[in-house]
Amino acid sequence: MRLQDKVAVVTGAASGMGKAITILYASEGAKVVVSDINEAAAQGTAGEIKSAGGEAIAVKTNVADEADIQALIDTTVSTYGTVDILVNNAGIMDNFEPAGDIKDDQWERIFAVNTTSVMRATRKVLPVFLEKKAGVIINIASAGGLFGARAGASYTATKHAVVGFTKNTGFMYAKEGIRCNAIAPGGVETNIGSTMTHINEFGMGRIQAGLALNPRNGKPEEIAGLALFLASDEASFVNAAVVTADGGWTAY
């Protein structure tokens, strides 16, 4: 029980990597807050956890809405008394648009979900962490946050920003008992593709050669295992780091 009695908030937790993380955290003793914009699916994940003997609640959250972020953490504290672990997992894709084809509203929406939400949730939990001189933040970045040709320009920019924010936050609060790390997954079998609507032909054509080099797609459970390690005391000396989990894709 590596997370016994810890309280963990996971965004985008109704499916994919977020769901796998919540289920694994609960099996390791954590009280889990399943946060997702899809309330019914979030309730389903929480129900699975409780049926297996774990403890969980579901909170409907649009991470692009500051009020929802505030309510998420406030609900967690009012329910469980504190927060120990924050996993900023919620995210959406672009349509592989290059810079010349970006629309302002799309750029702003992707940044709101992928990047601004990470800042706001982190900002909200920091007073709790600072008071007890302990806390863990895990941001789900992307191989697209390390290199320039894993998605379109908007998504790539958002994930590069998450990487920078992670490193800065980890360093700034390192002496306060707080750790902040990121996971940079490669291709993982999730439903994030459903957030794509009209694939940009030029952008996809440019990226296609690199996609073909991917050795394989990962399973959400493989990312969850890494998220468990980073949340646990076993990772006590891992801070302000970005851990790649991509089956070797970015080694080429």
Secondary structure by P-SEA (a helix, b strand, c coil): cccccbbbbbccccccaaaaaaaaaaaacccccccccaaaaaaaaaaaaaaacccccccccccccaaaaaaaaaaaaaacccccbbbccccccccccccccccaaaaaaaaacccaaaaaaaaaaaaaaaacccbbbbbbccccccccccccaaaaaaaaaaaaaaaaaaaaaccccbbbbbbbbcccccccccccccccaaaaaaaaaaaaaccccccaaaaaaaaaaaacccccccccbbbbcccccccc
